[in-house]
Amino acid sequence: MGIALWIAGTIALMAAGAGVTFVLASLIPQDVLQHAQANGRFAGLSADSHDEITGKPVKAAASRLAHLRSQAG
């Protein structure tokens, strides 16, 4: 019975979190969202954002992985 209660509680907590997220997203006025988008508050989603994606290129990461595998075995 204990594990069933934990599972039910976890599902209820997740549902409550999803519901609160929906309510908060529904309550934010459209002009606030537009102002935030214009000022770059959405991590590069504004129309004038020219930021490049940062991080290692895929082939550099793959060559590093191959190098580590050759060292390991």
C-alpha positions in Angstrom: 0.0 0.0 0.0 2.9 2.4 0.7 4.3 2.3 -2.8 0.9 2.9 -4.4 0.5 6.0 -2.2 3.9 7.3 -3.3 3.0 6.7 -6.9 -0.4 8.4 -6.6 1.2 11.3 -4.7 3.8 11.7 -7.4 1.2 11.7 -10.2 -0.9 14.3 -8.3 2.1 16.5 -7.7 3.1 16.4 -11.4 -0.5 17.2 -12.4 -0.6 20.1 -10.0 2.6 21.5 -11.4 1.3 21.2 -14.9 -1.9 23.0 -13.9 -0.1 25.8 -12.1 2.2 26.3 -15.2 -0.8 26.5 -17.5 -2.6 29.0 -15.2 0.5 31.2 -14.9 1.1 31.1 -18.7 -2.6 32.0 -19.3 -2.5 34.9 -16.8 0.5 36.7 -18.3 -0.8 39.6 -20.5 0.1 39.6 -24.2 1.8 43.0 -24.0 4.2 41.7 -21.3 5.1 38.8 -23.5 5.7 41.2 -26.5 7.9 43.5 -24.3 9.9 40.5 -23.1 10.4 39.2 -26.6 11.5 42.6 -27.8 14.1 42.9 -25.0 15.5 39.4 -25.5 14.1 37.7 -22.5 13.4 34.5 -24.3 16.9 33.3 -25.0 17.3 34.4 -28.5 13.8 34.1 -29.7 13.5 37.8 -30.7 13.5 38.7 -34.4 16.6 40.8 -34.1 18.7 38.2 -32.3 21.8 37.1 -34.1 23.4 34.9 -31.4 25.2 31.8 -32.6 24.7 28.5 -30.9 27.7 28.0 -28.6 29.5 24.7 -27.9 31.7 22.3 -29.6 31.1 21.2 -33.1 29.8 17.6 -33.4 32.8 16.3 -35.2 35.2 17.8 -32.6 33.2 16.0 -29.9 33.2 12.8 -31.9 37.0 12.9 -32.4 37.5 13.5 -28.7 35.4 10.5 -27.9 37.4 8.4 -30.4 40.6 9.6 -28.7 39.3 8.6 -25.3 38.2 5.2 -26.5 41.7 4.5 -28.0 43.3 5.4 -24.7 40.9 3.2 -22.7 41.4 0.1 -24.7 
